[in-house]
Amino acid sequence: MIRKFLAITMAGIMLAGGVVDAPRSWFFTRASVQEASPGWEGDFDLAEYNAFYLGDTSRKEIFLTFDEGYENGHTAQILDVLRDKNAPAAFFVTKPYMKDEPELIRRMIDEGHLVVNHTVKHKSSPTLTAQELAAELDGVEDYFKEVFGAEMAKFWRPPMGQYNLNTLQTAKEQGYATIFWSFAYQDWLIDKQPSVADAHKKVVDGLHNGAILLLHAVSSANAAAMADIIDSARALGYEFVSLHRLTGEVFPPTIRGGN
């Protein structure tokens, strides 16, 4: 089964063509894996904004992504598993996270993962002007280049999955692809973690062709289940690949594995 989102339309301003630029949130309903289009009101085309929630559903590929707003002591364990299993991932990070956890960021880079943009302050993107959002994206990208000496790959994820058309357009103008997801679960509540077995089952039961998995590295259950999740996915014929596959880019030579 594939999870797809419902964009919640609220009061907003009217854009050219009659589209309401309202705050929206990325939620899920169940749908069959064969259904290619997401379940929102259909008043705009994601592709026009270089936005993705799903890869190629004809291919048994998985995009493994983690959101990193703060550290809870599990990211190193996850990185150990990804290294041992040779599985690439993308880590969406804030600027404070990079400042607080430079050794983990360096590991992500050195071990071949993508370190990508989750904005400076993790604010709700629809509340920001275009100029404010551009500054949030630039702040992360500039700090990454200054401290780690590398260009940040141009992928970002709206904090809390909150967005509007201005958000998507601004990110596109900044050269970014917006990355939503086709699977997630409530894994970020550190005091309400599922059992390791339940975490494994939730993720494996949610696998589908072209899946963009959103997990949170603060989850102890995710960290403990990660090796078995990867093994189970591969046993089902899935391959873990880079986000660059979504945009048709050649995987950078400095990043190893996954293309």
Order of alpha helices (4+ residues) and beta strands (2+ residues): beta-beta-beta-beta-beta-beta-beta-alpha-beta-alpha-alpha-beta-alpha-beta-beta-alpha-beta-alpha-beta-alpha-beta-alpha
